[in-house]
Amino acid sequence: MMDGAAAARFPEASARALGDENLQAALRLLGEGFQARRTDAVERFAAFEDARDAAVAAKTRTLRHLDRHLETFEARCREHGGVVHWAETPADARQIVLELLTDRGVRVLSKGKTMVAEEIGLNGFLEANGIEVIETDLGEYIIQLAEEAPSHIIVPAIHKTMPQVADLFRQHHDQTGAELFPRRTPADLVAEARAVLRGRFLEADAGLTGANFLVAETGSSVIVTNEGNGDLTQTLPQLHIVLATIEKVVPTLADGAAILRVLARSATGQDMSAYTTVSTGPRRPSDVDGPAEYHVVLVDNGRSRLLGTPAEEVLRCIRCGACMNHCPVYGAVGGHAYGWVYPGPIGAALTPALLGVETARHLPNASSLCGRCEEVCPMRIPLPKIFRYWREQEHAARLNSGRMRLGLAIWGWLAARPRLYRLATGAAMRVLSRLAGRSRRFRSLFLASGWTQSRDFPAPAGRTFLNSWKQRS
């Protein structure tokens, strides 16, 4: 479990990340892989923008009447033999899951991918109470072996290079007979993990999954995976527990289908994920497999407090990871620098709401406000606007430094005097342009060392935007 207090140490953690050669090599996959695949997937799907609009509309309608849809979900789930549990806090959620497991004598739990479990610190809590937790998603399994937290929402081990994964498997698998695998290629490593995990699925007394969304009209939970581990986790054991936050509910299956049309395209560049699994209650007498019990634990943990606030739209997030795949800050420092469960732009927007601005105030400032995250977000979440909101809260609480407050005061004084502002910025641009010389770049710059210690600062063009606009007009 990540310590939430680590979010307050973003400046130090990001500086270390910039100097980590292995991490920098791993992060190059963002541009080489995810960005290009998303672009291709969107270009193949002519109706992508219409699909985005439908998905956004579905989630917006849901949030407007969230209480009603949650009550409907609970009623339908019970009609199909399921049980719904309400958890206001992480402690409540952990205790509910523990009691479900201990009351049934569970000692081994297979677990599908779920960020909510990371958020509430479930694994460490269960292990401290004598229950072994087996991560079955390949990325989660890798970081479980490494005893690390996820660094990405959909690719938890993106910070690991292939040689590092091979070393981990060598340390942990050689006692299982997996030494027969050559470990030459990614496919070899996948085959090795599959051979080890297949037996663990059969050992599990219970299975726990997350939910990409919950369907109110049917009382169903829906997960998407590319490995099939989610299906094995929820159908082989006698007990299936779904762990989800309250904003995951949607009114109808049609609303869920609208989200599916944009989810995989935004996340991995696929038209659809390999597996889309709908679960509705425990197995029926005519079913050949499935769990005897089906429980859904609904976690609030501060979500309801976001409703009606300027940050409410962050609750539309479908955890696709597109924002971090395209974020220059995440691409430079990775996920662990953010210090908590949700990294990248979505973490910068959500973490202050869940941990408090006092703890997470650095995260909304870790953005150039370039808007790329909002541009690629399938749910059109106005992330830069939410960053500005949290920055305003930080400033109002006087949490930022005296130097920052002085700089903002000077800028505000100038900005309120347009003629003086144009004169001052125009003079500054001309001076910097001359100082840059032929290279047109600064290797070091006063008051900008945070930028220039890791990359050059491009020189200004020599005239301001307002001057260029006036000339064109």
C-alpha positions as CSV (number, residue, x, y, z in Angstrom):
1,M,0.0,0.0,0.0
2,M,1.2,3.5,-0.8
3,D,1.4,5.9,2.1
4,G,-0.8,8.8,1.2
5,A,1.7,11.1,2.9
6,A,4.1,10.4,0.1
7,A,2.0,12.6,-2.2
8,A,3.5,15.5,-0.2
9,R,7.0,14.6,-1.4
10,F,6.3,14.8,-5.1
11,P,9.1,17.4,-5.8
12,E,11.8,15.1,-4.2
13,A,10.4,12.0,-5.8
14,S,10.1,13.5,-9.2
15,A,13.8,14.7,-9.1
16,R,14.9,11.1,-8.3
17,A,12.7,9.7,-11.1
18,L,14.4,12.0,-13.6
19,G,17.8,10.5,-12.8
20,D,16.6,6.8,-12.9
21,E,17.9,5.4,-16.2
22,N,15.9,2.2,-16.0
23,L,12.7,4.2,-15.4
24,Q,13.4,6.6,-18.2
25,A,14.0,3.6,-20.6
26,A,10.7,2.0,-19.6
27,L,8.7,5.3,-20.0
28,R,9.7,5.6,-23.6
29,L,7.1,2.9,-24.3
30,L,4.4,5.5,-23.7
31,G,5.2,7.4,-26.9
32,E,6.3,4.4,-28.9
33,G,3.2,2.3,-27.9
34,F,0.1,3.7,-26.3
35,Q,0.0,7.1,-28.0
36,A,0.4,5.7,-31.5
37,R,-2.1,2.8,-30.9
38,R,-4.7,5.2,-29.5
39,T,-4.3,7.4,-32.6
40,D,-4.7,4.4,-34.9
41,A,-7.8,3.2,-33.1
42,V,-9.5,6.6,-33.2
43,E,-8.8,7.0,-36.9
44,R,-10.3,3.5,-37.6
45,F,-13.5,4.4,-35.8
46,A,-15.2,7.3,-37.7
47,A,-17.9,7.7,-35.0
48,F,-15.4,8.1,-32.1
49,E,-16.4,11.6,-31.2
50,D,-20.1,10.7,-31.3
51,A,-19.3,7.7,-29.0
52,R,-17.5,10.0,-26.6
53,D,-20.5,12.3,-26.4
54,A,-22.8,9.3,-25.7
55,A,-20.4,8.0,-23.0
56,V,-20.1,11.5,-21.4
57,A,-23.9,11.9,-21.4
58,A,-24.4,8.6,-19.8
59,K,-22.1,9.3,-16.9
60,T,-23.4,12.9,-16.5
61,R,-26.9,11.6,-16.2
62,T,-25.8,9.1,-13.6
63,L,-24.0,11.6,-11.4
64,R,-27.1,13.8,-11.5
65,H,-29.1,11.1,-9.7
66,L,-26.4,8.9,-8.3
67,D,-28.4,8.0,-5.1
68,R,-31.4,6.7,-7.1
69,H,-29.2,4.6,-9.4
70,L,-27.3,3.1,-6.5
71,E,-30.6,2.1,-4.8
72,T,-31.8,0.5,-8.0
73,F,-28.6,-1.4,-8.3
74,E,-28.9,-2.7,-4.8
75,A,-32.5,-3.8,-5.3
76,R,-31.8,-5.6,-8.6
77,C,-28.6,-7.3,-7.2
78,R,-30.6,-8.7,-4.3
79,E,-33.3,-9.9,-6.7
80,H,-30.7,-12.1,-8.4
81,G,-29.3,-13.5,-5.2
82,G,-26.5,-11.1,-4.6
83,V,-25.7,-9.1,-1.4
84,V,-24.7,-5.4,-1.4
85,H,-22.5,-3.9,1.4
86,W,-22.0,-0.2,1.9
87,A,-18.6,1.2,3.0
88,E,-18.2,4.8,3.8
89,T,-14.5,4.6,4.6
90,P,-11.5,2.4,3.6
91,A,-11.6,0.9,7.1
92,D,-15.2,0.0,6.6
93,A,-14.5,-1.7,3.3
94,R,-11.5,-3.6,4.6
95,Q,-13.5,-4.9,7.5
96,I,-16.4,-6.0,5.4
97,V,-14.1,-8.0,3.0
98,L,-12.2,-9.5,6.0
99,E,-15.4,-10.7,7.6
100,L,-16.8,-12.2,4.4
101,L,-13.5,-14.2,4.1
102,T,-13.0,-15.2,7.7
103,D,-16.6,-16.3,8.2
104,R,-16.1,-18.8,5.4
105,G,-12.7,-20.0,6.5
106,V,-11.0,-18.5,3.4
107,R,-7.2,-18.7,3.5
108,V,-6.2,-18.0,-0.1
109,L,-7.8,-15.2,-2.2
110,S,-7.3,-14.8,-5.9
111,K,-7.6,-11.2,-7.0
112,G,-8.3,-9.5,-10.3
113,K,-7.0,-6.0,-11.0
114,T,-8.7,-3.3,-8.9
115,M,-7.4,0.2,-8.1
116,V,-9.9,0.5,-5.3
117,A,-8.1,-2.3,-3.4
118,E,-4.9,-0.3,-3.7
119,E,-6.8,2.8,-2.5
120,I,-8.1,1.1,0.7
121,G,-4.8,-0.8,1.4
122,L,-6.6,-4.2,1.2
123,N,-3.7,-6.6,0.4
124,G,-1.5,-5.7,3.4
125,F,-4.6,-5.7,5.7
126,L,-5.7,-9.2,4.6
127,E,-2.2,-10.6,4.8
128,A,-1.8,-9.2,8.3
129,N,-4.9,-11.2,9.2
130,G,-3.6,-14.5,7.8
131,I,-5.1,-14.5,4.3
132,E,-2.8,-15.0,1.3
133,V,-3.6,-12.7,-1.6
134,I,-2.7,-13.8,-5.1
135,E,-2.6,-11.1,-7.8
136,T,-3.6,-12.6,-11.1
137,D,-3.3,-9.7,-13.5
138,L,0.2,-10.1,-15.0
139,G,1.3,-6.5,-14.2
140,E,-0.1,-6.6,-10.7
141,Y,1.6,-10.0,-10.2
142,I,5.0,-8.6,-11.2
143,I,4.8,-5.7,-8.8
144,Q,3.5,-8.0,-6.0
145,L,6.7,-10.0,-6.4
146,A,8.7,-6.8,-6.4
147,E,6.8,-5.6,-3.3
148,E,6.0,-2.3,-5.1
149,A,2.9,-0.3,-5.8
150,P,1.4,0.1,-9.3
151,S,2.8,3.0,-11.3
152,H,0.1,3.2,-14.0
153,I,-3.7,2.5,-13.9
154,I,-3.8,0.0,-16.7
155,V,-0.1,-1.1,-16.9
156,P,0.9,-1.4,-13.3
157,A,4.5,-2.5,-14.0
158,I,5.3,-0.1,-16.8
159,H,8.2,1.1,-14.8
160,K,9.9,-2.3,-15.1
161,T,12.1,-3.2,-18.0
162,M,12.1,-6.8,-19.4
163,P,15.5,-7.7,-17.8
164,Q,14.1,-6.5,-14.4
165,V,11.0,-8.8,-14.8
166,A,13.2,-11.7,-15.8
167,D,15.3,-11.2,-12.7
168,L,12.2,-11.1,-10.5
169,F,10.9,-14.4,-12.0
170,R,14.3,-16.0,-11.5
171,Q,14.2,-15.1,-7.8
172,H,10.7,-16.3,-7.2
173,H,10.0,-19.0,-9.7
174,D,13.0,-21.3,-9.7
175,Q,11.6,-23.2,-6.8
176,T,8.4,-24.0,-8.9
177,G,10.0,-25.7,-11.8
178,A,9.8,-22.6,-14.0
179,E,13.5,-22.7,-14.6
180,L,12.7,-24.7,-17.8
181,F,11.5,-21.4,-19.4
182,P,14.2,-19.6,-21.4
183,R,13.2,-16.0,-20.6
184,R,14.4,-14.7,-23.9
185,T,11.3,-12.8,-25.0
186,P,8.2,-11.2,-23.4
187,A,6.2,-14.2,-24.6
188,D,8.5,-16.5,-22.7
189,L,8.0,-14.4,-19.5
190,V,4.2,-14.5,-20.1
191,A,4.2,-18.3,-20.5
192,E,6.2,-18.7,-17.3
193,A,3.8,-16.5,-15.3
194,R,0.8,-18.4,-16.8
195,A,2.3,-21.8,-15.7
196,V,2.8,-20.6,-12.2
197,L,-0.5,-18.8,-11.8
198,R,-2.7,-21.5,-13.3
199,G,-2.3,-23.7,-10.2
200,R,-2.9,-20.7,-7.9
201,F,-6.3,-20.1,-9.4
202,L,-7.3,-23.7,-8.4
203,E,-6.0,-23.2,-4.8
204,A,-8.1,-20.1,-4.1
205,D,-11.0,-20.3,-1.7
206,A,-12.5,-17.0,-2.9
207,G,-12.1,-14.5,-5.7
208,L,-12.2,-10.7,-5.6
209,T,-12.5,-8.4,-8.7
210,G,-13.1,-4.8,-9.3
211,A,-15.7,-3.4,-11.7
212,N,-15.3,-1.2,-14.8
213,F,-18.9,-0.4,-14.2
214,L,-22.1,-1.6,-12.4
215,V,-25.4,-1.8,-14.2
216,A,-28.4,-0.5,-12.1
217,E,-31.2,-2.0,-14.2
218,T,-29.8,-5.6,-13.9
219,G,-27.7,-5.5,-10.7
220,S,-24.7,-6.7,-12.7
221,S,-21.0,-6.0,-12.5
222,V,-18.9,-5.7,-15.7
223,I,-15.1,-6.2,-16.0
224,V,-12.9,-6.0,-19.1
225,T,-9.5,-7.8,-19.2
226,N,-7.1,-9.0,-21.8
227,E,-5.8,-12.0,-20.0
228,G,-8.9,-13.9,-18.9
229,N,-7.7,-13.8,-15.3
230,G,-10.9,-12.0,-14.2
231,D,-13.1,-14.8,-15.4
232,L,-11.0,-17.5,-13.6
233,T,-11.0,-15.4,-10.4
234,Q,-14.8,-15.0,-10.3
235,T,-16.0,-18.4,-11.6
236,L,-13.7,-21.0,-10.0
237,P,-14.1,-20.2,-6.2
238,Q,-17.3,-20.5,-4.3
239,L,-17.3,-16.8,-3.2
240,H,-17.0,-13.9,-5.6
241,I,-16.5,-10.4,-4.1
242,V,-16.8,-7.3,-6.2
243,L,-15.1,-4.2,-4.9
244,A,-16.2,-0.9,-6.5
245,T,-16.6,2.8,-5.8
246,I,-20.1,4.3,-5.9
247,E,-19.5,6.3,-9.1
248,K,-19.0,3.1,-11.1
249,V,-22.8,2.6,-11.5
250,V,-24.6,3.4,-14.7
251,P,-28.3,3.2,-15.3
252,T,-28.6,0.7,-18.2
253,L,-26.6,-1.9,-20.2
254,A,-26.9,0.5,-23.1
255,D,-25.0,3.2,-21.1
256,G,-22.4,0.6,-20.3
257,A,-22.1,-0.3,-23.9
258,A,-21.5,3.4,-24.7
259,I,-18.5,3.4,-22.3
260,L,-17.1,0.2,-23.8
261,R,-17.0,1.8,-27.2
262,V,-14.4,4.3,-26.0
263,L,-12.7,2.5,-23.2
264,A,-10.3,0.1,-24.9
265,R,-9.7,2.5,-27.8
266,S,-8.5,5.1,-25.4
267,A,-6.6,2.7,-23.1
268,T,-4.7,0.2,-25.3
269,G,-5.7,1.1,-28.8
270,Q,-7.9,-2.0,-29.2
271,D,-11.4,-1.9,-30.6
272,M,-12.5,-4.0,-27.7
273,S,-10.7,-5.7,-24.8
274,A,-10.3,-9.5,-25.3
275,Y,-12.7,-10.3,-22.5
276,T,-15.9,-8.4,-21.4
277,T,-17.6,-10.3,-18.6
278,V,-21.0,-9.5,-17.1
279,S,-21.7,-11.0,-13.7
280,T,-25.3,-11.1,-12.3
281,G,-25.6,-12.8,-8.9
282,P,-24.3,-16.2,-7.9
283,R,-24.7,-19.3,-10.1
284,R,-28.2,-20.6,-10.7
285,P,-29.2,-24.3,-10.6
286,S,-28.9,-24.5,-14.4
287,D,-25.4,-23.0,-14.4
288,V,-22.5,-25.4,-14.9
289,D,-20.0,-23.2,-13.0
290,G,-19.8,-19.9,-11.1
291,P,-19.7,-18.9,-7.4
292,A,-22.2,-20.0,-4.8
293,E,-22.1,-16.5,-3.3
294,Y,-21.9,-13.0,-4.9
295,H,-21.2,-9.9,-2.8
296,V,-20.7,-6.3,-3.9
297,V,-18.8,-3.9,-1.6
298,L,-19.6,-0.3,-2.6
299,V,-17.0,2.2,-1.3
300,D,-17.6,6.0,-1.0
301,N,-14.3,7.3,0.5
302,G,-15.1,10.9,-0.2
303,R,-16.8,10.6,-3.6
304,S,-20.1,11.8,-2.4
305,R,-18.5,15.0,-1.1
306,L,-17.3,15.8,-4.6
307,L,-20.9,15.9,-6.0
308,G,-21.9,19.5,-6.7
309,T,-18.3,20.9,-6.5
310,P,-16.1,22.2,-9.3
311,A,-14.2,18.9,-9.2
312,E,-17.3,16.7,-9.6
313,E,-16.5,15.9,-13.3
314,V,-13.5,13.8,-12.2
315,L,-16.1,11.2,-11.2
316,R,-16.7,10.5,-14.9
317,C,-13.3,8.8,-15.1
318,I,-13.4,5.3,-16.5
319,R,-9.7,4.5,-15.6
320,C,-8.5,4.2,-19.2
321,G,-5.1,5.8,-18.5
322,A,-5.1,7.9,-21.7
323,C,-4.4,11.1,-19.8
324,M,-1.2,9.7,-18.3
325,N,-0.2,8.1,-21.6
326,H,-0.1,11.5,-23.2
327,C,1.1,13.7,-20.2
328,P,4.6,15.1,-20.6
329,V,5.0,15.3,-16.8
330,Y,4.0,11.6,-16.2
331,G,6.1,10.7,-19.2
332,A,9.1,12.2,-17.5
333,V,8.7,11.1,-13.9
334,G,6.4,8.0,-14.0
335,G,3.7,7.0,-11.6
336,H,5.5,6.4,-8.3
337,A,6.6,10.0,-8.0
338,Y,2.9,11.0,-7.4
339,G,3.1,9.2,-4.1
340,W,-0.3,7.5,-4.1
341,V,-2.6,5.2,-5.9
342,Y,-3.7,7.4,-8.9
343,P,-0.8,8.9,-10.8
344,G,-0.7,11.3,-13.7
345,P,-3.4,13.9,-14.5
346,I,-6.2,11.9,-13.1
347,G,-4.2,11.6,-9.8
348,A,-3.6,15.3,-9.8
349,A,-7.3,15.9,-10.1
350,L,-8.6,13.2,-7.7
351,T,-6.0,12.8,-5.0
352,P,-6.5,16.2,-3.4
353,A,-10.2,15.4,-3.1
354,L,-9.4,12.1,-1.3
355,L,-6.3,13.0,0.7
356,G,-6.8,16.7,1.1
357,V,-5.1,19.7,-0.5
358,E,-2.7,20.0,2.4
359,T,-1.2,16.6,1.6
360,A,-1.6,16.5,-2.2
361,R,-1.1,20.2,-3.1
362,H,2.0,19.6,-5.3
363,L,0.1,17.3,-7.7
364,P,-2.2,19.9,-9.4
365,N,0.9,22.0,-9.9
366,A,2.7,19.2,-11.7
367,S,1.1,20.3,-15.0
368,S,2.0,22.7,-17.8
369,L,-1.8,23.1,-18.4
370,C,-1.1,22.1,-22.0
371,G,-4.6,20.5,-22.2
372,R,-3.4,17.3,-23.8
373,C,-5.0,15.2,-21.1
374,E,-8.4,16.7,-21.6
375,E,-8.0,16.4,-25.4
376,V,-7.5,12.6,-25.2
377,C,-9.9,11.9,-22.3
378,P,-12.8,9.8,-23.6
379,M,-15.0,11.3,-21.0
380,R,-14.0,14.9,-21.7
381,I,-13.1,15.6,-18.1
382,P,-11.8,19.2,-17.9
383,L,-8.7,18.2,-16.1
384,P,-6.8,21.5,-16.4
385,K,-9.8,23.3,-15.0
386,I,-9.9,21.0,-12.0
387,F,-6.1,21.6,-11.5
388,R,-6.7,25.3,-11.4
389,Y,-9.5,24.7,-8.9
390,W,-7.2,22.9,-6.5
391,R,-4.5,25.5,-7.0
392,E,-7.0,28.1,-6.0
393,Q,-7.8,26.1,-2.9
394,E,-4.1,25.8,-2.1
395,H,-3.6,29.6,-2.5
396,A,-6.7,30.4,-0.4
397,A,-5.4,28.2,2.4
398,R,-2.0,29.9,2.1
399,L,-0.3,26.6,1.6
400,N,2.0,27.7,-1.2
401,S,5.4,29.3,-0.6
402,G,5.9,33.0,0.1
403,R,7.9,33.3,-3.1
404,M,5.1,31.8,-5.1
405,R,2.5,34.1,-3.5
406,L,4.8,37.1,-4.2
407,G,5.2,36.1,-7.8
408,L,1.5,35.7,-8.2
409,A,0.8,39.1,-6.6
410,I,3.2,40.8,-9.0
411,W,1.8,39.0,-12.0
412,G,-1.8,39.9,-10.9
413,W,-0.8,43.5,-10.4
414,L,0.6,43.7,-13.9
415,A,-2.2,41.7,-15.5
416,A,-4.7,44.2,-14.1
417,R,-2.9,47.0,-16.0
418,P,-2.9,45.9,-19.7
419,R,-0.7,48.6,-21.2
420,L,2.0,48.1,-18.5
421,Y,1.7,44.3,-18.9
422,R,2.3,44.5,-22.6
423,L,5.3,46.8,-22.2
424,A,6.9,44.6,-19.5
425,T,6.3,41.3,-21.3
426,G,7.4,42.7,-24.6
427,A,10.7,44.0,-23.1
428,A,11.3,40.7,-21.4
429,M,10.7,38.7,-24.6
430,R,13.2,40.9,-26.5
431,V,15.9,40.6,-23.9
432,L,15.6,36.8,-23.6
433,S,15.5,36.5,-27.4
434,R,18.8,38.4,-27.6
435,L,20.4,36.5,-24.8
436,A,19.6,33.1,-26.4
437,G,22.0,33.7,-29.2
438,R,22.1,31.4,-32.2
439,S,21.2,28.2,-30.3
440,R,17.8,29.7,-29.4
441,R,17.9,27.7,-26.2
442,F,18.9,28.2,-22.6
443,R,20.9,25.5,-20.8
444,S,20.3,27.4,-17.5
445,L,18.0,30.3,-16.7
446,F,17.5,32.4,-13.6
447,L,14.3,31.4,-11.7
448,A,13.8,28.4,-14.1
449,S,16.4,26.0,-12.7
450,G,13.6,23.4,-12.1
451,W,13.2,23.3,-15.9
452,T,16.7,23.7,-17.1
453,Q,18.3,21.1,-14.8
454,S,16.7,18.3,-16.9
455,R,16.1,20.0,-20.3
456,D,16.8,23.1,-22.2
457,F,14.5,26.1,-22.2
458,P,13.5,27.3,-25.7
459,A,14.0,31.0,-26.3
460,P,10.9,33.1,-26.9
461,A,10.3,34.3,-30.5
462,G,11.1,37.9,-29.6
463,R,7.5,39.2,-29.7
464,T,4.4,38.4,-27.6
465,F,1.2,36.7,-28.7
466,L,-0.6,40.0,-28.4
467,N,1.9,41.6,-30.8
468,S,1.5,38.7,-33.3
469,W,-2.3,38.9,-33.0
470,K,-2.3,42.6,-33.6
471,Q,-0.1,42.3,-36.7
472,R,-2.3,39.5,-38.2
473,S,-5.5,41.4,-37.5
